[in-house]
Amino acid sequence: MRDETRMLLESMGRLFEDHCTKAVADAAEAGTFPTALWQAVSDSGVPLGGVIDSGVEWSDLYAVLRIAGRYGAPVPLAETILAGWLASSAGFSVDEQAMTVGPVRAGETLRLERDGNGWRLFGRASRLPWGRDAGRIALIATDPDGRSMVVFGDGVEGARLSTGESNMAGEPRDTYEFGGLGLSGNEVAPAAPGIDQAALYRRGALARAMMMAGAMERALDTAVNYAQERKQFGRPISKFQAVQQNLAVMAGQVAAAGAAADAGVEALSIDDPAKQEFLVAIAKTRVGDAATLASEIAHQVHGAIGFTKDYSLQLSTRRLWSWRDEFGGESEWAAKVGAYVCAGGADALWPTLTDS
Amino acid sequence: MLQQAFRFDPVELPQAAQALRKEVRAFLDENRDSLGNRRDYDQAFSKKMAEHGWVGMTWPKQYGGHERTAFERYVVIEEMLAAGAPVGFHWTADRQSGPNILRYGTDEQKAHFLPRIVRGELSFCIGMSEPDSGSDLAGTRTRAVKVDGGFRINGSKLWTSNAHRADYMILFCKMADAGQDEVDRHAGATQFLVDLKNSPGIEIRPVINLLGEHHFNQLFLTDLFVPDSRLFGDIGNGWRQVSSELAFERSGPDRFLVLFKLLTEMVRVAGTNPDRATAAALGRLVAQLATLRRMSLSIAGMLQEGLQPLNEAAVTKDLGTRYEQDLPVIARQLFPAEPDLAAVDTYVSMLARGIGNAPRLSIQGGTREILRGIIARGLGLR
């Protein structure tokens, strides 16, 4: 690891450690955006790290997201990074406001129609993360010629259908319906070559994969500590082989998740979108599968206390249950992995796994 | 700040390793007739590999080795395994006996054994398990007594793969005078290099496995004499020496590529455009395999740095065997067939091999329970 990276990760770890208290998490879930946390995160410069030519490595940004996931930081860090990337790639300048990005679902597309010098936007973008807290929204849409266009502005407020939707972790997820929203020519610009909705989806899936890897590390740590403190039958439950074996299985899943997520991030350097998608799909699939088993065991080790709102384990596990299905769940991504290898044929399987 | 339990640092295969891959594939193409058979032990094939410098690849040139990187070796062995190449003759020596001789052997032992292994002339097997000592090596009953000019050894070894054809065995036993040490259960553990072909006092009996194959053996050692020059490492240091072999034994691609051919055949049966559920089931398996390979490569990187990643090796083997044992289960769900080892249809015969071999995977090289115990210790639970 580069010294620069190590220093960044250490300082971000301290920042999240200081700010991401259970009180902050509970307040965020009750609807109070953690302004102090976001200010501190903003000051780090990480949210704008996705801006083209920011000089920040994507691997570093994703490594920070892993730490953010570890601490369950209730802020749109991944979304702001992605929105900054998308908007700046189309020539928009971005500031340090919290942003969201979309569409975040594979099946949803937004459509642009010409209207004089401006545009009209049609379509639905469901469950955009932190929509209500975002100062800006970066959307990707298709123009009548089939080109990928970036919509970036603050005039979409009226399009929000409702507030109050959230994921299982209580993170805001807001749906927008565009029934011909009028946009000025300044709010729409062509996306840079290679940047389209699928590219956004891949980066979003990787963000959730890294955040899950972090959340699993936290859950493992919580479970190991709890097993050493909790006494039953006159000794810590960590001394029982059945508990040890469960935690060993969990640790294996957590390790696999970390390795898979890292591999996905490395795939961003691959130019071929199909190959990149294959590798990202492996990451999201493997991490999602690990999240299922890891959260199950973490709860089993904790017994009833882990099932309470007061205890902190749920801050990790409810995020895992949410994030594994955001930007596509395991079955969606696994089908892409399978389709890719099957299209190549059986004899190409081994070369596909090794030629990179 | 929270710490990660285990380290799996990202590694990238160096260009030289990927270039070597092409060379290995060309070699495999030329030797296609030797591949994919149930015969996995073939000295002629090992000698051909040796001629290419693919045995003892990482060892010092001084001992005939080729001083290649751990990554280059990794590429060679994974290509061989994926192709179903018969690498059994040199496998154990190349993977763990040789590296351990390099680490603990005398100068004379290094000079004697290593060049012969590198040339594909000597085959090794592992003399650890016994009838009453499987996972718990400290319970070994085989005993060595110091006698004039060497040691006299009595006892029995079981599950000794390839003992009936190997030239040498690294024997694990205890010194007879070690007694019972309650604090150090491994006190007196000692290893020897035993010449299986030229030593009176060794009887080797086959133990046929449930597939009807002869890999296992039981060895009876009766007043076996081993000269001083074939004491391996230090008296009483056997446990440490054995432990250092295990990172090699547990982390390699042999822990998740045993049934690779079954996965390949599943992809073949699925066809180029499977339905979504079939694609997803195969995709999950491929995602596991790709991740295992990455973890295993990461360990190769640590071995290259001279580290002993025993916890990470345990994690990788446990995940690898779990994945391989799931392969036939999922194969049966996706593509039902009556398993038949002798079937002409490759999928059907590979399914039978998968089902029949699955049980051994989480036993050999450290049982699942032992590995998870090691992982738990790594987590600080024991």
Interface residues (C-beta under 8 A of the other chain):
Chain A: E10 G13 R14 E17 R70 E217 R218 L220 D221 V224 A227 Q228 S238 K239 Q241 V243 Q244 Q245 L247 A248 V249 A251 G252 V254 A255 A256 G258 A259 A260 D262 A263 E266 L279 A281 I282 A283 T285 R286 D289 E330 S331 E332 W333 A334 A335 K336 V337 G338 A339 Y340 V341 C342 A343 G345 A346 D347 L349 W350 L353 T354 D355
Chain B: M1 L2 Q3 Q4 A5 F6 F8 P10 E12 Q18 R21 E78 E79 A82 F260 L263 T264 E265 V267 R268 A270 G271 T272 N273 P274 R276 A277 T278 A279 A280 A281 L282 G283 R284 V286 A287 Q288 L289 A290 T291 L292 R293 R294 M295 S298 E312 V315 D318 L319 E369 L371 R372 G373 I375 A376 G378 L379 G380 L381 R382
